[in-house]
Amino acid sequence: MLALSHGIIDPSMSVFDYGCGRGEDVKYLKSVGIEAAGWDPHYQPSIAPSSADVVNLGYVLNVIEDRQEREDTLRKSFDLARRVLVVAVRVDHGLEAAVEFSDGFLTNRGSFQKLYSQSEFREYLERVLGRRPYMAALGIAYVFKDDVLESSYLVSLAQRCVGTSRTEAIDQFSQDPTAKKYLELAVALGRAPIPSEFTLYPELLERFGSSGRIERLARQVLSADAVSESQRRRREDILTYIAMMRLQGLRAVPFRSLPPELRADIKMLWPCYSAARQEGEAFLYQIGNPDLIRTACQNTPVGKKLPDALYVHRSAEQQLGALLRLLIFAARQVVGELEHNVIKISTDGRSLSFLEYGDFDQQAHPELRYSVRVYLPRASYTIRDYSGSSNPPILHRKETLVDALHPNYAIFSELTREEEDRGLLSRTDIGMRQAWFALVAENKLTVSGHKLCQVTDPVGPVPDHIISRQD
């Protein structure tokens, strides 16, 4: 369940599934040590609905034809929840072989289905329950009763985390015998040694990639300002958390109700809680300033920077500044959590897209499968599906989208260098699959893994299968 991965449900909480069907979710929760029970009018009628820390109302509202009964069911389930209600509905735009009936559809089986748009779903929950929901995914929302749990959830969203791949790379570098000698020399020089000053530099290049990556790893290990940098980032996290609260229209959580770690950080960074809140609320207003968004996009240390947009891989999202992360949070409040691996931020801050490409790490030029574009001022979105397209958009220069400590950064960079040396990246029409493959074929090349390979075919044209698909 999504709520488990988000920390909404944990072993200290009880769960009641209101409309549990055959009880598969209840069985699963019990199997992982969660106290769980469920009621269903058809499959589990003998079990009376009861209160619990977390109540799940999964895909029940869709099948209730009577509007008043639908609202009553939502209110009853919310009344049973002591801490949070998890609600899931279908948000399909239509059904095959279905006819309109009342405010929904009748399927070919004669059953009723009420289908929601994401915005309609959010507005419905807020109107009926009088609480602003958190959109966890398309058609899935959390509605909190417990201010402390709600605050902890927001803290987890705001928390800046160092990616696992970054941590592993830094640990590997700090423990490598050759890298340790390099670091000792760096300490003696007071700066990163240049290759001519360190005779074992070729070994470092072989193990860790480019010289730029080696220098960045060294800075991570040796930085004398690591504590102050950590404090700066933590300050941004807390400002983001406070801004998230205000963006949700929520009152500030009492200081004593905050998680103890957060209270300690606030005491360290501000003279008082009210000063932190004032700064966080002022920070929120920056989200509507196009000039500040544009500057944040230009100054970010990661991402592919174009005049009208910033592209960044999901693994590097937490390396963005607080203002851009707040934009992403605002967009996720419209559509929830989606499968995506690239984020596109408009430099004017008015729209943000979640992009899902094919296997980003393995494909040299991944193809775009779908995009979900969120229009922030209107809190609306559109979906474009490229899965059946014969000419989808593709990616180039993947290293620009990731952090330099990404494990495949050097591989991505080397492919870009080869393609630049061949003059393949100078044209403006290579953003689509067909034009790119045609260009590669014209140059009698193919892409194998992340390497350019020469095609030896002195007697005829390049085969069609090379033009049609090379990754």
C-alpha positions in Angstrom: 0.0 0.0 0.0 1.1 3.5 -0.8 0.4 4.7 2.7 2.9 2.2 4.1 5.7 3.6 1.9 4.8 7.1 2.9 4.9 6.3 6.6 1.2 7.0 7.0 0.8 3.4 8.4 3.3 1.8 10.7 3.3 -1.1 13.2 2.2 1.3 16.0 -1.1 2.1 14.3 -4.3 0.2 13.8 -6.0 0.1 10.4 -9.7 -0.4 9.5 -10.6 -1.1 5.8 -14.1 0.4 5.3 -15.4 -1.6 2.3 -12.7 -4.2 2.3 -14.1 -6.5 -0.4 -12.6 -9.9 0.1 -10.1 -8.6 2.6 -6.8 -8.9 0.6 -5.4 -5.6 2.0 -6.4 -6.6 5.5 -4.5 -10.0 5.1 -1.5 -8.2 3.8 -1.3 -5.7 6.6 -1.6 -8.5 9.2 1.2 -10.4 7.5 3.5 -7.4 8.0 2.6 -7.0 11.7 -0.1 -4.3 11.4 -3.2 -4.5 13.5 -6.0 -4.5 10.8 -9.7 -5.4 10.3 -12.2 -4.7 7.7 -15.9 -4.5 6.9 -17.8 -5.0 3.6 -21.6 -5.1 3.1 -21.2 -8.1 0.7 -18.2 -10.1 1.7 -17.6 -9.2 5.4 -21.1 -8.1 6.7 -20.7 -9.7 10.1 -17.9 -7.4 11.2 -19.2 -4.1 12.5 -17.4 -0.9 11.3 -15.0 0.3 14.1 -12.7 3.1 14.7 -8.9 2.9 14.1 -5.9 5.1 13.8 -6.1 4.8 10.0 -9.2 4.1 8.0 -9.0 3.1 4.4 -11.8 3.8 2.0 -10.6 2.2 -1.2 -12.6 2.4 -4.5 -15.9 2.5 -2.6 -17.1 6.0 -3.6 -17.0 5.0 -7.3 -19.7 2.3 -7.0 -22.3 4.2 -4.8 -25.0 5.5 -7.1 -26.9 7.7 -4.7 -25.1 11.0 -4.1 -26.3 11.4 -0.5 -25.3 7.8 0.4 -21.9 8.5 -1.2 -21.4 11.6 1.1 -22.7 9.8 4.1 -20.2 6.9 3.5 -17.3 9.4 3.2 -18.3 11.1 6.5 -18.8 7.8 8.3 -15.4 6.6 7.3 -13.8 9.9 8.3 -15.6 9.8 11.7 -14.1 6.3 12.3 -10.5 7.5 11.7 -8.7 8.7 14.8 -5.6 10.0 12.9 -6.1 9.9 9.1 -8.4 8.7 6.4 -7.0 7.2 3.2 -9.4 7.6 0.2 -8.9 6.0 -3.3 -11.2 6.5 -6.3 -11.0 5.8 -10.0 -9.9 8.9 -12.0 -10.3 7.4 -15.5 -11.5 9.8 -18.1 -13.9 7.2 -19.5 -15.0 3.6 -19.7 -15.3 1.4 -22.7 -18.8 0.1 -23.4 -20.3 2.4 -20.8 -23.3 4.8 -21.0 -23.9 7.9 -18.9 -26.1 7.5 -16.0 -26.9 10.0 -13.2 -23.5 11.6 -12.4 -21.5 8.5 -13.5 -21.7 5.6 -16.0 -23.3 2.2 -16.3 -20.8 -0.5 -17.4 -21.7 -3.3 -19.8 -22.2 -5.4 -16.7 -24.9 -3.0 -15.5 -22.9 -1.8 -12.5 -22.5 1.9 -11.6 -19.2 3.8 -11.8 -18.6 7.3 -10.7 -15.4 8.6 -12.3 -13.5 11.6 -11.0 -11.0 14.0 -12.4 -8.2 14.7 -9.9 -9.3 18.3 -9.2 -12.9 17.2 -8.8 -11.8 14.5 -6.3 -9.8 17.0 -4.3 -12.6 19.5 -4.2 -15.2 16.9 -3.3 -13.2 15.7 -0.3 -12.6 19.2 0.9 -16.3 20.2 0.6 -17.7 17.1 2.3 -15.1 16.8 5.1 -14.1 20.4 5.6 -10.4 19.4 5.6 -7.9 20.0 2.8 -6.6 16.7 1.5 -3.1 15.7 0.4 -3.1 14.2 -3.0 -0.8 11.2 -2.6 -1.2 9.9 -6.2 -3.8 10.1 -9.0 -7.0 9.1 -7.3 -5.4 8.6 -3.8 -5.7 11.2 -1.0 -4.9 11.5 2.7 -7.2 13.5 5.0 -5.6 14.1 8.4 -7.3 14.5 11.8 -4.1 14.3 13.8 -2.1 17.5 13.6 1.1 15.8 14.7 0.9 13.1 12.1 0.1 15.7 9.5 3.1 17.7 10.5 5.4 14.7 10.5 4.2 13.8 7.0 5.0 17.3 5.8 8.4 17.2 7.4 9.1 14.0 5.5 8.2 15.7 2.3 10.3 18.7 3.0 13.3 16.7 4.3 16.3 16.9 1.9 17.9 13.5 1.6 21.2 12.6 0.1 20.6 9.9 -2.5 21.9 6.4 -1.9 24.1 6.5 -5.0 25.7 9.8 -3.7 26.3 8.3 -0.3 27.8 5.1 -1.7 30.1 7.1 -4.0 31.4 9.3 -1.2 32.0 6.3 1.1 33.7 4.4 -1.7 36.0 7.3 -2.4 36.8 8.0 1.2 37.8 4.3 1.8 39.8 3.7 -1.4 43.6 3.4 -0.7 44.6 5.5 -3.7 41.9 8.1 -3.0 43.2 8.4 0.6 46.6 9.3 -0.7 45.1 11.9 -3.0 43.1 13.3 -0.1 46.3 13.5 2.0 48.0 15.5 -0.7 44.9 17.7 -1.0 45.2 18.5 2.7 48.9 19.4 2.3 48.3 21.6 -0.7 45.1 23.2 0.6 43.3 22.4 -2.7 42.6 19.5 -5.0 45.8 18.3 -6.7 46.1 18.6 -10.5 46.9 15.4 -12.4 50.6 16.2 -12.8 51.0 16.5 -9.0 49.6 13.0 -8.3 51.3 10.1 -10.0 48.5 7.7 -9.3 45.9 10.0 -10.9 45.3 7.6 -13.9 44.1 4.9 -11.3 41.6 7.4 -9.9 40.3 8.2 -13.3 39.8 4.5 -14.0 38.0 3.9 -10.8 36.0 7.1 -10.4 35.6 8.7 -13.8 36.3 12.3 -14.9 38.6 14.7 -13.1 35.6 16.9 -12.3 33.9 14.0 -10.5 37.1 13.2 -8.5 37.4 16.8 -7.4 33.7 16.9 -6.3 34.1 13.7 -4.4 37.2 15.1 -2.7 35.3 18.3 -1.7 32.5 16.2 -0.2 35.0 14.3 2.0 37.3 17.2 2.9 35.0 20.2 3.1 35.8 22.2 6.2 32.4 23.9 5.8 30.4 20.7 5.9 28.7 21.6 9.2 27.7 25.1 8.0 26.5 23.6 4.6 24.4 21.0 6.5 22.9 23.8 8.6 22.1 25.8 5.5 20.3 22.9 3.9 18.4 22.1 7.1 17.3 25.7 7.2 16.0 25.4 3.7 14.2 22.2 4.6 12.4 23.9 7.5 11.4 26.9 5.5 10.0 24.5 2.8 8.1 22.7 5.5 6.6 25.9 6.9 5.7 27.1 3.4 4.1 23.7 2.7 1.9 24.2 5.7 0.8 27.6 4.5 0.3 26.4 1.0 -2.1 23.8 2.4 -4.0 26.5 4.3 -3.1 24.9 7.6 -2.5 26.6 10.9 1.0 26.4 12.4 1.5 23.3 14.5 2.2 24.2 18.1 5.9 24.0 18.8 5.5 21.2 21.4 3.7 19.1 18.8 6.6 19.2 16.3 8.9 16.1 16.1 11.8 16.5 18.6 14.4 16.6 15.9 12.6 19.5 14.2 12.3 21.4 17.5 16.0 21.1 18.1 16.8 22.3 14.6 14.6 25.4 15.0 16.2 26.3 18.3 19.6 26.1 16.7 18.7 28.1 13.6 16.3 30.8 14.8 15.8 32.9 18.0 12.3 31.6 18.3 9.6 29.5 16.5 7.6 32.6 15.5 10.7 34.0 13.7 11.0 30.7 11.7 7.3 30.8 10.8 7.5 34.4 9.6 10.5 33.6 7.4 8.8 30.5 6.1 5.6 32.4 5.2 7.6 35.1 3.4 9.4 32.4 1.5 6.1 31.0 0.3 5.3 34.2 -1.6 8.4 33.7 -3.7 6.7 30.9 -5.5 4.6 33.4 -7.4 7.6 35.5 -8.5 8.7 34.5 -12.1 12.0 36.4 -11.8 13.0 34.5 -8.6 12.0 31.1 -10.2 14.0 32.0 -13.3 17.1 32.8 -11.2 16.7 29.7 -9.1 16.6 27.6 -12.4 19.7 29.4 -13.7 21.7 28.9 -10.4 20.8 25.3 -9.6 23.9 23.1 -9.6 22.1 20.3 -11.5 19.9 19.9 -14.5 19.8 20.7 -18.2 19.2 24.4 -18.5 17.2 25.7 -21.5 15.9 29.2 -22.0 12.4 28.2 -21.1 12.8 25.2 -18.9 15.0 23.2 -16.5 15.1 19.4 -16.8 16.4 17.3 -13.9 16.5 13.6 -13.2 14.5 12.5 -10.2 17.7 11.2 -8.5 18.9 14.8 -8.3 15.7 16.4 -7.2 16.9 16.8 -3.6 19.9 18.8 -4.9 17.6 21.6 -6.1 17.1 24.7 -4.0 14.2 25.1 -1.7 12.2 27.3 -4.0 12.2 24.7 -6.8 11.4 21.9 -4.4 8.5 23.9 -3.2 7.2 24.2 -6.8 7.5 20.4 -7.1 5.5 20.0 -3.9 2.8 22.3 -5.2 2.6 20.3 -8.4 2.3 17.0 -6.5 -0.6 18.5 -4.5 -2.5 18.6 -7.8 -1.7 15.1 -9.2 -0.1 13.3 -6.3 2.9 10.9 -6.7 3.4 9.6 -10.2 5.8 7.2 -11.9 8.4 9.5 -13.5 12.1 9.8 -13.8 12.6 13.4 -15.1 11.0 16.7 -14.0 10.7 19.7 -16.3 10.2 23.0 -14.6 9.1 26.0 -16.6 11.4 29.0 -15.9 8.5 31.3 -15.3 7.2 28.9 -12.6 3.7 28.6 -14.2 3.9 24.9 -15.2 5.8 21.7 -14.2 5.9 18.4 -16.0 6.5 14.9 -14.7 8.1 12.9 -17.5 8.5 9.1 -17.7 11.2 7.9 -20.1 12.2 4.4 -21.0 15.0 2.8 -19.0 17.0 5.9 -18.2 20.2 4.2 -17.0 20.3 1.5 -19.7 19.0 3.2 -22.8 21.5 5.6 -24.4 18.6 7.8 -25.7 15.5 6.9 -23.7 12.1 7.5 -25.4 9.4 9.5 -23.6 6.5 7.3 -22.6 4.2 9.9 -21.2 4.1 13.3 -19.6 1.9 14.9 -17.0 1.9 18.7 -17.2 0.7 20.6 -14.2 -0.5 24.2 -14.7 0.1 25.6 -11.2 -2.0 28.8 -11.2 -5.1 26.8 -12.3 -4.2 23.7 -10.3 -5.1 21.6 -13.4 -3.1 19.1 -15.5 -3.0 17.4 -18.9 -1.6 13.9 -19.8 0.1 13.0 -23.1 0.7 9.4 -23.9 3.6 8.6 -26.3 3.6 4.8 -25.7 2.1 4.1 -29.1 3.9 6.8 -31.0 6.2 6.0 -33.9 8.1 9.2 -33.3 8.4 10.0 -29.6 10.7 12.6 -28.1 14.1 11.2 -26.9 16.8 12.4 -24.6 20.4 13.5 -25.3 23.1 14.7 -22.9 21.8 12.6 -20.0 24.7 13.6 -17.8 23.3 17.1 -17.6 20.2 15.8 -15.9 21.9 14.0 -13.0 24.2 14.9 -10.2 27.9 14.5 -11.0 28.1 11.8 -8.3 25.5 9.6 -10.2 27.1 6.2 -10.7 26.7 6.4 -14.5 27.7 10.0 -14.9 31.0 9.2 -16.6 29.4 6.8 -19.0 26.7 9.3 -20.0 29.4 12.0 -20.4 31.6 9.9 -22.6 28.7 9.1 -25.0 27.9 12.8 -25.3 31.6 13.6 -26.0 31.6 11.0 -28.8 28.4 12.3 -30.3 29.8 15.9 -30.2 33.0 14.8 -31.8 31.0 13.3 -34.6 29.0 16.5 -35.0 25.7 14.7 -34.2 24.4 17.1 -31.6 24.7 20.3 -33.6 21.3 19.9 -35.4 18.1 21.2 -33.9 15.7 18.5 -35.1 17.2 15.5 -33.2 14.8 15.7 -30.3 12.5 13.1 -32.0 13.4 9.5 -32.6 13.0 9.3 -36.3 15.2 12.3 -37.1 17.9 11.2 -34.7 18.0 7.6 -36.0 18.1 8.9 -39.6 21.0 11.2 -38.7 22.9 8.3 -37.0 22.2 6.0 -40.0 23.4 8.7 -42.5 26.7 8.8 -40.7 26.9 4.9 -40.9 26.8 4.6 -37.1 24.8 2.8 -34.6 24.5 3.0 -30.8 25.4 0.0 -28.8 24.9 0.4 -25.1 26.4 3.8 -24.5 28.9 3.6 -27.3 28.9 4.8 -30.9 29.8 2.0 -33.4 30.7 2.3 -37.0 28.5 0.3 -39.4 30.6 -1.3 -42.2 28.3 -1.7 -45.2 30.2 -0.7 -48.4 27.6 -2.1 -50.8 24.2 -0.8 -49.7 22.2 1.5 -47.5 22.0 1.1 -43.8 19.3 -1.6 -42.9 15.9 -0.3 -41.9 16.1 -2.0 -38.5 19.1 0.2 -37.6 17.2 3.3 -38.5 14.0 2.3 -36.7 15.5 1.4 -33.4 19.0 1.5 -32.1 18.8 1.6 -28.3 
